[in-house]
Structure formats: structure tokens, C-alpha cells
Amino acid sequence: MKALKLMVAALAFAGVTAQAASNKEIINHVSYNVILATYNDLAAKTAELSQAVDVLAANVNQENLDKAQAAWRAARIPWESSESFLFGPVDSLGIDPLLDTWPLNKLDLDAVMNSNRAITTDLVRGLGTNLQGFHTLEYLLFGDGKTSNTKPVSALTAKQLQYLQASAQLLAEHTAELAHAWTTNYDPENPKAPGYVKVISTPGMNNEFYSSERAVMEEFVQGMMGIVDEVANGKMSDPMGADIGSANMALVESPFAWNSLNDFTHNIRSVYSIYTGHYKQTKGPGVKALVEKVDVALAARVESDILNCMQLIQAISPANGGDFGQAILTKDGRARTQTAIEALNALHALLESEVLPTLDM
């Protein structure tokens, strides 16, 4: 929590300076230094996760389990930080569901574990998307998440370790495919197709996806709006239900590692990255530079509201431990969640009613 507050403060400071930039400069920077950089980080972190799982399988002890759990959390960051740009190859190649389908089908996963089937990469590849990806790894690494977000290393079975290795290998394979699609070739059936980063950064009449710079900028804004709406009215609202009695823990994302609030925060962090052009140590320009040309006060207000939403999401965390799944089972936690949802919906309305129109000003 303290680290997040420091990060938010740093982001707010970094975003104070106005940036004068053309749409072309904004598009080029966001395409290469935010989107492509995030996908390259994702590929690298999932490769590290696969390596950590292999080390755990070769030498099963608590230290290696802790390292594998940490590697899962580290890989989760760039994935959740990419969700304001779920367009292009992640969609057209069907990669998103292979990485992040939830809820996990625990019943079928347990059935596979209890069967005589040999656990191989090809076996897992042929199973449903809700039997592989991040959340399968999460369940096997952290346990069921009901009373704790960890499991004793003694609880790991030989089959679980085999399934972990196969799932981690597939996750790294799919994220490498995604990075390749952005850097080198977005269409496996067309060897002459360029990397998608070139497609989105060079709009024009000969571009089948983006005929103009405005089309790319709208893609950016619609991507921001999409994930803000999903976090508020899907990821948070759906499991919350109408009251405590109707709260549905099965719908909580990342419930086993108690990582939900971090997921949601990084979702909105991805909005911040597209808006400001800031990703890690790299700074703008982003969509904010376009808004500033029309209304400097509006540009600053949007940035402030994005940062506020991140803080409100983190503030949902229960004082006595736990995560989003535990918070929505208490009156106070539900009140904090509702406050965050309302702020997110207000941000979505602001993006739709005031930021989107600046594309035509």
C-alpha cells in the first residue's frame, strides 16, 4: 500500500508538465514506448515465471515456491497493465482467453489431476482456456484462497508440478507470440505482414486498419474507456452483487493469490500510460498532449481522476488483511468498493463526453 502511494505521487508529479506534441508524435511514442514495451516486458516476465516453475519442480522447497509465486505476481503486472489496449493481435490471434480466462474451471482441473492421464504441454494445450493461463498457475501456486493466499510446499503433488510446468511453458509461448506479432509479423498466414506496431504507428489511406491519425487516437481513447468500464461494471460489480448475501466469490479475478486489487490498479495504470505516455521510466507524449491543446484544465483533471481511481481501488483493501474477495463480504469494504466504482464510472463519462470529442477539435 505504501509503495503504491509513492508510485501514485511520483506519477502525479511526472504528469504536471504540459507537452506540446503532434498526433503523429503521440501515436509513435505510445505505440513503441508504451504498448510494444509492455508486451515485451510481458514476454520476458512470463519466461522468467516458466523458469521459476521449472526450478521449483526440480527442487521442491518453500524458497523455490516463494520465488515462483513472486514470479507469477511480477508477470501479472505487465499483463494487467496492457488491458487498455486489448486490440490488434491479442484479439485477432485469440491470445487473450489463452492467458486470462476466468473463473478457473476448478472441477475439471481437479478431475484431470485425479485421472491417469499424463500431464504434458500438448495435453494442457488441448484443454479449455479455463484450464490454462494465469489463473490455473495461480490456483496451483497459491491454493484455493479461502483463508490464505499461500499454500505449504508440502501440498504440491507431482501432478500439480507437471501441470504447473506445462501451463507456465504455454503462457510464455503465447506471450512470446504476442510480442512477435507486435514487433515482427501480426498475421502468421501472411509472411509479408509487418509487426502490428508498424501498422498502428503509420496510419493512412493504404492502411487497412487505420486510415487516419484520428482513427488511431480514437482506438486509444476507446481502449481506455473499455477497461475503465470493465473494472467498474464487470470485475468489481459482478462479484460484489446487490448485497453481501449475493456476493459471488467465484467471479472474483485473481482470488487465490489475493491479487485482485493489484490487478484492478494496474488496469487503470494502463489507462494512465496511454493517457500520459508514461511507462516505467519512459515519459510521454500521450493522449493528454492532444487534450491540452484544447483544454489544459481538462487535461489535468483527467489525469488527476485516473490517479484518484487507482488510490480508491487500493483503499478497498481490508484493514485486517485479505483482498477484494474478503472486502466485499463486509459492509465497510462494500462501501469503499462502491466509492471506487462511482469514481471509475465518472472517469468513463469524462473520457466519453469530454476527451473523445477533442479528437475533432
N, C-alpha and C positions, 0 to 999 in steps of 0.2 A: 504494500500500500504506500509506504513512504517513498519507495523507488518510483512508483507511478506518479506521485505528486511532483517529484523532482523532474520527471520526464515532461509532464504537462507544463510545468513552469518554464522549462527550457524551450519547449515548442512555442509557447506563447511569446517568449522573448524573441525567438528566431523569426516569428511571423510579423513583427512590428513594422519592419521596413517595407515600404511600398516598392513594388517592382514594375518598371515600365518595360513591357515586352510585347512583341508581335504574336499573333496567333501561331504562326509558324514556329517561333522560338518556344512557345508554351508546349505545343504538340511534340516537338522534337525532344524537349527536356523530359516531359512526363513519359513519353514512350520509351526512351532509352534509360533514363536515370531513376525512374520510379517503377514502371511496370516490368520492364525487362530485368532490372536489377533485383526486384522482388522474386521473380521466377527463378533467376539464377541462384539466389540465396535459398529458395525452397529446395531446389535440386541438390544443393550442397548439404543442407541440413538433413534431408531425408537419407542421403548417402551415409552421413555420419550416424544417423539413427540405425540404419541397417548394420553398420559396422559394430555399433554398441550392442545390438542384439546378438550378433554372431559371437562377440566376446563373452556375453552372458551365457550363451548356450554352451560354449567351450569350457567355461569355468563358472559354475553356478554358485554365486555367493552374494551376500547382501550389498557389498560395494558395487558389484557389476550391475545388480538390479537397480540400484540408485542411479547409476550412470545412464542406464538405458531409459529410465523414467525421465531423467533430466534431458536426454537427447530427444525424447518424444515432445516434451514441452518446448524445447528450442525449435524443433521442426514445425510445431504448431503455429509459431509466431508469423513466419512469412506466409504460410497458407492463409491464416485468418486476415493477415494484412494485405491480401490480394483480392478480397471479396468486393471491393468497389469497382473492380474491372474484370468481372466474370463474363467477358465477351471474347470473341476470337477463338483460338484453338482449344481453350479449356472447355468451351461449349461445343464447338463443331466436332471435336475429336472424342467427345464423351468422357473427358477426363475427370470432371468434377465429381460425378457419382462414384467413380472408382476410388477417389481419395476420401470422400467425406460424407457418404451416405449414413444417415442416422434417422431413427433409432437403430441400434445394432439388433440383429436377429439372434438374441442370446439362445433361444430354444434350439434353433438349427445348428448354431455353433457348438453348443454342448452335445448335440446329437452326433456331430462329426467327431468330436473328441472321444465320445464313448463308443464309436464304431471301430471296426477293424481296418478301416481304410488307412493307407499310408499317406501321411501328410507331406505333400510335395508342393512346389511352386505351381506346377501345372494344375494340380487339384484345386488349390485356392483360386487360381486364375479363372477356373471354370465355374466357381460358385457365384452366388448372387453378390451384388455390390454391397449389400448389408452384411456380408460375411468377410469383408476385407477392408483395407483402408485404415485411416487414423483411429477409428473408434473400436475396431477389432483389436488393434495393437493396444489401445488404451485399456480395454477390459482385461486383456491378458496380463498387462504390466501392472495395473493398479488395483485390480479386484473389482467387486461389484459396487463400490462407492456408497453403500448404505450407511455405514457407521464410521468409515475411514476412507481416506484416499490413497491408501497404500496396502500392500499385501506382504506377508512374510515370504522370504525367498523359499522357504520350505514348502510353500503351497504350489510352487511351479512344478508341473509334471513334464515328463519327457515329450508328450504330445503337444503340450502348450508351447514348449520351447521350439519345437519343429514348426508349429503354426506361426509363432512369432517370427521366425526366420523367413518363412515363405511370404508372409504378409509384408514384412519390412522390405524384403527384396522387391516385391511388386510395387510397393509405394515409391521406392527410389526409382524404379524403372519408369513408372508413369510420370513422375515429376521431371525426370530427365527428358522424356518425350515432349513434355510441355515446354521446357526450356529450349529444346531443339526446334520446336515449332515456331517459337518466337525469334530465335536467333538465325535459323538456317532455312527451314522449309516448313510451311504451315499445312501443306497438303501432301501426304505420303503417296498419293496416287499421281501426283504431278511433280516429277523431279526438277522441273524448271521453276516451280513456285518459290518465291523468296521467303525469308523469315517474316513473320507477321509484324515485327517491329518496323520493317521497311514499308509494309502495306499501310499501317496506320499513321506512320510519320510522313508519308508522301501522298496526301490526298490529291485528287484531280479527276479530270474527265475520263482518263484511261484506267482509273482505279475502280474495280467492280464493287468494292465495299464502301469506299468513302469518296464521293465525288467532289467534296469541298472541305475546306478547313472547318467550316461551320458544322459539317456532319461529324467530324471527329470530336469537336468540342462538345457537341450535344451527346455523343457517346459517353464522354467523360462525366458530364453532369447527370445523365440518366443513370449511369453506374453508381454514382454517389447516392442518388435518390433511392435506387433499388435496395442497396444494403441497409440504409437508414430505416427504410420501411420494413425490411425483413427482420432486423434486430428488434424493432419495437413491436411489430404486429405478428411476428412469427416466432422467432427464437425466445422472446420473453413472454409474450402474451399467451401463446398456445399452452405451454406447460403451467402457467400461472392459473388459468381457469377463472371462473367467475367468483370463486371463493376458496377458502382453504380446503373445504371438503371435496372440491372438484379439481384441485391441483393434480397434475399428471406428471409424475417423476419420469415416466418412460419417454416423455417428449423433450426432456432437458438435454441440451447438447453438451458433450464432454462431462457427463456426470460422474464417471468413475474416477477421474483424476481431480475432480473438483476444480476444473479449469474453465468453467463456463464464463465467468465474469471476465477473465483474461481474454477469452475468445471474443466476447462482445466488444471489449475495449479495443482490441486490435482490429476488429471490423471497422469501428469508427476511426481508428488511427489510419486506416486505408483511405477513408474519406479525406482526412486531413492531408495525406500525402498527395492525392490528386489535386486537392484544392490549393495547397501552398506550393507544391512541387518539392517538398522536403521529404527525403527518405534517408534515414540514418544520418550520416554526416554530410549528405549532399543536399544543397538548397536550391529552391525554385529556379525559374518561374512555374507557377501552376495556374489553375483556373482563376485564382484570386487576382492575378495580374490583369485579366480581362475585366473582371468586375470593377477593379479600381479605376479603370478608365471611365467608367460610367458613374460610379458612386463609391467614393473612398470609405464613407461611413458604413455603407452596406457591406463592403468587402471585409472590414474589420469586425463587424457584427457577426457575420457568418463564421469567421474563424473562431471568435470567442464562443459562439454557440456550439461549435464542434468540440472544442476543448471542454466546455461545461458538460456536455453529454458524456464524455469519457470519464470525467470525475464522478458524475452521478451514477454511472454504471458501477464503478469501483466502490462507491459508498453503499451499495446494496449488501456488501459482504457482512455476514453476521458477526457481531462483536465477540461471540463465544466460539467462533470457529465454524468452518463449513464454507459453503459456496452458494451459488444461486439456488440450487435444488433445496438446500436447507432454509434459505431466506424466505422462499415463497410459502413455506409452511408456518410462518409466524406473521402476526399482524403487523409488526413494525417493518419486517422485511418486505412484506407485500406493499406497504405504503411507500417505502423507498423505491421499490420496483416501479410502482405506478408513477412516481415523480420522474424517473428516468424515461419511462415510456412517453409521458407527456412532452418532455423536452425533445425527445427524438422526433415525435410527430410534428412538433413546432419547427424543428430544423428541416424536416422534409417539406413542410409547407413553404418555408422560406426559400429553399432551393428551387421549388417548383414555381412559386409565384413571383420571385424577385431575381433569382440568379439565372434561371433558364431564359427569361426574356432579354437579358443583357447580350445574348448571342446575336440579337438582331438590332442592337443599338449602335 
